[in-house]
Amino acid sequence: MKDKIHPKTYNNCVVTCACGNSFETISTQQNISVEICSMCHPFYTGQQKYVDTEGRIDKFKKKQVVTEQLKKLKEDSKNTKKARSANKIESKNSTLKELLEQARKDQSL
């Protein structure tokens, strides 16, 4: 085996949780900071708790609102396009016979 290729290990590594709990373990780092530990994790405590780091829940809710607004805009634009195309089809006479009938109706008025 090669010499001096293994990282240095610290036998008294202090792990500090966001809840204030701390304990010692073996690691390649001297200090470790974590957000959730066994003292505050819902699986171990049996209590439901939301962990919202950096406002992720708020960001998700904002994205949902924006997507709903975009869906409404798309539906509105589709409806207006359908209405425009329906108006064009109604106003557009495609055959000579229809043009003559339209002209006769206009003259009789």
C-alpha positions in Angstrom: 0.0 0.0 0.0 1.1 3.5 -0.6 2.1 5.7 2.2 0.5 9.1 3.0 -2.6 8.7 0.7 -5.2 8.4 3.4 -6.9 11.6 4.8 -6.3 12.6 8.3 -9.0 11.4 10.7 -10.1 13.3 13.8 -11.3 11.1 16.7 -13.1 14.0 18.4 -15.1 15.6 15.6 -17.9 17.7 17.0 -21.2 17.6 15.1 -23.4 20.5 15.9 -27.1 20.6 14.9 -29.3 23.6 14.2 -31.5 22.6 17.2 -28.5 23.1 19.6 -27.6 19.4 20.1 -24.0 18.4 19.7 -22.1 15.1 19.8 -18.7 13.7 19.0 -17.8 11.2 16.3 -14.9 10.2 14.0 -14.5 12.1 10.8 -12.1 13.7 8.4 -13.3 17.1 9.4 -12.9 18.7 12.8 -16.3 20.4 13.0 -19.5 19.5 11.2 -22.8 21.6 11.1 -26.0 19.8 10.3 -29.7 21.0 10.1 -31.3 17.9 11.4 -30.1 15.3 14.0 -31.6 12.4 15.8 -32.8 14.7 18.6 -35.0 16.8 16.2 -35.8 14.5 13.3 -39.5 13.7 13.0 -38.8 10.0 12.6 -37.1 9.8 16.0 -39.2 12.3 17.9 -42.6 11.2 16.5 -43.7 14.8 15.9 -44.5 16.4 12.6 -42.2 19.3 11.9 -41.7 21.3 8.7 -38.1 22.1 7.9 -38.1 25.1 5.6 -34.6 26.1 4.6 -34.2 29.2 2.3 -38.0 29.6 2.0 -38.4 26.5 -0.3 -42.1 26.1 0.6 -42.8 29.8 -0.3 -40.9 29.5 -3.5 -42.9 26.4 -4.5 -46.2 28.2 -3.7 -45.2 31.2 -5.8 -44.3 28.9 -8.7 -47.8 27.3 -8.4 -49.5 30.6 -8.6 -47.5 31.7 -11.6 -48.2 28.5 -13.5 -51.9 28.8 -12.8 -51.8 32.4 -14.2 -50.0 31.2 -17.3 -52.5 28.5 -17.8 -55.3 31.0 -17.7 -53.5 33.3 -20.1 -53.0 30.4 -22.5 -56.6 29.4 -22.3 -57.7 33.0 -23.0 -55.4 33.3 -25.9 -56.7 30.0 -27.4 -60.3 31.1 -27.0 -59.6 34.4 -28.7 -57.8 32.6 -31.5 -60.7 30.3 -32.0 -63.1 33.2 -32.0 -61.0 35.1 -34.6 -60.8 32.0 -36.8 -64.5 31.4 -36.5 -65.2 35.0 -37.6 -62.8 34.7 -40.5 -64.5 31.5 -41.7 -68.0 33.1 -41.4 -66.9 36.3 -43.2 -65.0 34.4 -45.9 -67.1 33.2 -48.8 -65.3 30.4 -50.6 -67.4 29.8 -53.7 -68.8 31.9 -56.5 -72.3 30.8 -55.7 -72.0 32.1 -52.2 -70.6 35.4 -53.4 -73.5 35.9 -55.8 -76.1 35.1 -53.1 -74.4 37.5 -50.8 -74.4 40.2 -53.5 -78.2 39.7 -54.1 -78.9 39.9 -50.4 -77.0 43.2 -50.2 -78.9 44.7 -53.3 -82.3 43.8 -51.9 -81.6 45.6 -48.6 
